Amino acid sequence: MRTTRPDLSVATWRKSSHSVNDGGCIEIAEQYPDVMPVRDSKDPNRTPIVVSRTVWGSFVTAVAATNGNLLA
């Protein structure tokens, strides 16, 4: 299923409150109802990826279930 790309010029980006200062962070723009834009906080000018809310929810669930160690 292809997701329509939202107008990200008006995005309000938020970094996780769990982020640490080593630069390994992502930012999300939560104001879009059907999709979740995600970008690298170290390179905010790079084109963000846009995933469905369902995919984002599955990712968050997997991260929580593995305490952030998805390769374990």
N, C-alpha and C positions, 0 to 999 in steps of 0.2 A: 504494500500500500504506500503510495507516494504522499508525502505531507506537503501542503502548500506553504511556501516560505512566507512568514509574516514580515511586516515592515519593521526591521530592527533598528531603524534610525531613531525611534522613539522608545527603545528598550530601557528599562531601569534594571541595571545589573546588580546582583547581590552575591557576595562571597559567603561561604559557609561560616557559621560561628565556630566550627570545629577546625578551621584552617590554622595552620601553623606558619611561622615566618620563613620557612625554607623555600617558599615560592611554588610548592607543588599544589596549586589550588585551581579550582574551576569556579566560574561564576555562572549564575543562571538568571534568566529573566522570566519571572513568574506571572506576568500580567496577561499572557496569552492563554486562552481557555483550553485549546485543543493540543497545543504543542509546548515543548520546553526547549528554548534555545539555550545552548551551553557553549561557553568559551573558555579559553585558557587565560587565567588572570595575568600570566607573564607576557602574553602577546595579545592584548585586547583588540588590536587592529586586524588580526587574522579573522577570516570568515568563520563565524560560529557554526556549530552543527545544530540541526533542529531535529528533535525526535518527538514522537507522539507521547502524550501523557502516560499511556499504557507502558511503553518501553521505558520511560523514565522511572515509573513506579517499580518495574521489575528490577532495574539497575539499583535503585535505592534499597530495595528489599534484599538483594544479593549482597550488597556492601554491608548492610547491618547484620545479616546472618553469618558473615565470615569475619566480622570485626575489621573490615577494610582490607582483608587479605584474600582477594579474589583468586589468586593463583594457588592457594593452599589446597 
